[in-house]
Amino acid sequence: MASWKEIEIVAPELAAKAQAAFDAHKHKVMATIRADGSPRLSGTELDFARGDVWIGSMPGAMKARDLLRDQRIALHSAPVDLTLQVPDAKIAGRAIEVDDAGRNAWVAARSEPAPEGPFHLFRIDVTELVCTTVDGDELNIESWHEDTGLRVTRRK
């Protein structure tokens, strides 16, 4: 698993495209695993700060319960650009809950105000990153995976 900073070092162009896609709008789609093993899709917000990817959740939210039980997560940029000039970006990995000291450091690094009241904060350890774009009649898939590194696939 890798931090976002590590991906920026080994695949800087891919990381920049993915971050731009995630930053293009506020709401993202997150997949977690329910207690019965079935998938759950939830809306979420995502932050890139201090060299990592972060998500938060209200206490007791089902998505937080899912992640506390099973750390596997997938995040999707939920593109609104149907031409895919802004990439369709996906991140997969594990969500690691951060303690109070880590939460305080995260809050200090943000430009937005901190949530009021208690909240869960998760740092994402990335195992896979994928960006898909369309160029003319060609589908371009750029990916990084912890086992295989950087790959580019083009399909017509």
C-alpha positions in Angstrom: 0.0 0.0 0.0 1.1 3.5 -0.7 0.5 7.0 0.6 -0.7 9.6 -2.0 2.8 11.2 -1.8 4.4 7.9 -2.8 2.1 7.7 -5.8 2.9 11.3 -6.7 6.6 10.3 -6.8 6.3 7.2 -8.9 3.5 8.3 -11.2 3.3 12.1 -11.0 1.2 12.7 -14.2 -1.3 10.0 -13.2 -1.6 11.3 -9.7 -2.1 14.9 -10.9 -4.9 13.8 -13.3 -6.6 11.8 -10.6 -6.4 14.5 -8.1 -7.8 17.1 -10.6 -10.7 14.7 -11.3 -11.5 14.2 -7.6 -11.1 18.0 -7.0 -13.5 18.9 -9.9 -16.5 18.7 -7.6 -17.4 18.1 -4.0 -19.2 14.8 -3.9 -17.7 11.4 -4.6 -18.9 7.8 -4.5 -17.5 5.4 -2.0 -17.9 1.6 -1.9 -17.5 -0.4 1.4 -18.4 -3.9 2.4 -21.4 -4.5 4.6 -21.4 -7.0 7.5 -23.1 -9.6 5.3 -20.3 -9.2 2.6 -22.5 -7.3 0.1 -21.3 -3.9 -1.3 -22.5 -0.6 0.0 -22.3 2.7 -2.0 -22.3 5.9 -0.2 -21.7 9.5 -1.0 -18.6 11.1 0.6 -16.2 14.0 0.4 -12.4 13.5 0.0 -9.4 15.6 0.8 -5.8 15.5 -0.4 -3.7 16.8 2.4 -0.3 16.1 4.1 0.6 13.7 1.3 -2.4 11.4 1.9 -6.0 10.9 0.8 -8.6 11.4 3.6 -12.3 10.8 4.1 -14.4 11.6 7.2 -17.7 10.3 8.5 -20.2 11.1 11.2 -20.1 8.8 14.2 -22.4 5.8 13.8 -22.8 6.2 10.0 -23.1 2.9 8.2 -20.1 3.6 6.0 -17.9 4.2 9.1 -19.2 1.0 10.7 -18.3 -0.8 7.5 -14.8 0.6 7.4 -14.2 -0.1 11.1 -15.1 -3.7 10.5 -13.4 -4.2 7.0 -11.0 -1.5 5.8 -11.4 -2.3 2.1 -12.6 0.8 0.2 -13.1 2.1 -3.3 -13.6 5.7 -4.2 -14.9 7.0 -7.5 -14.7 10.6 -8.8 -18.3 10.3 -10.1 -17.5 12.4 -13.3 -20.0 14.8 -14.6 -18.1 15.3 -17.8 -19.7 12.7 -20.2 -16.9 13.3 -22.8 -14.3 12.1 -20.2 -12.0 15.0 -20.9 -11.8 15.3 -17.1 -10.8 11.7 -16.2 -13.0 9.1 -14.6 -10.8 8.4 -11.6 -10.9 5.6 -9.1 -8.9 4.8 -6.0 -8.9 1.5 -4.2 -7.2 0.6 -0.9 -7.7 0.4 2.8 -9.2 3.1 5.1 -7.2 3.4 8.3 -8.9 5.2 11.2 -6.8 8.1 12.6 -6.6 8.9 16.3 -7.1 12.2 17.9 -3.5 13.5 17.4 -3.8 12.6 13.7 -7.2 14.2 13.4 -5.8 17.5 14.9 -2.9 17.5 12.4 -5.3 16.9 9.5 -7.6 19.7 10.7 -4.6 22.1 10.9 -3.6 21.2 7.3 -7.0 22.0 5.8 -8.1 25.3 4.4 -11.7 24.5 5.2 -13.1 24.7 8.7 -13.2 21.4 10.8 -16.4 19.6 11.2 -18.3 20.4 14.4 -18.6 17.7 17.0 -17.1 14.2 16.9 -16.3 12.5 13.6 -14.4 9.6 12.2 -11.3 10.3 10.1 -9.8 7.8 7.8 -6.5 7.9 5.9 -6.5 5.9 2.6 -3.6 3.6 2.0 -3.8 3.2 -1.8 -3.4 -0.1 -3.6 -4.7 1.0 -7.0 -5.3 4.2 -8.9 -7.0 4.3 -12.3 -7.9 7.2 -14.7 -9.9 6.7 -17.8 -10.2 9.4 -20.6 -11.4 9.5 -24.2 -9.2 10.9 -26.9 -11.0 10.9 -30.3 -12.2 7.3 -30.8 -9.6 5.9 -28.3 -10.2 5.0 -24.7 -7.1 5.6 -22.5 -6.7 3.8 -19.3 -3.8 4.8 -17.1 -3.3 2.8 -13.9 -1.0 2.2 -11.0 -1.2 -0.9 -8.9 1.0 -1.8 -5.9 2.0 -5.1 -7.5 2.4 -4.1 -11.2 3.3 -0.4 -11.1 2.3 2.0 -13.8 0.5 0.9 -17.0 -1.2 2.6 -19.9 -3.8 0.8 -22.0 -5.4 2.2 -25.2 -8.5 0.7 -26.7 -10.4 1.6 -29.8 
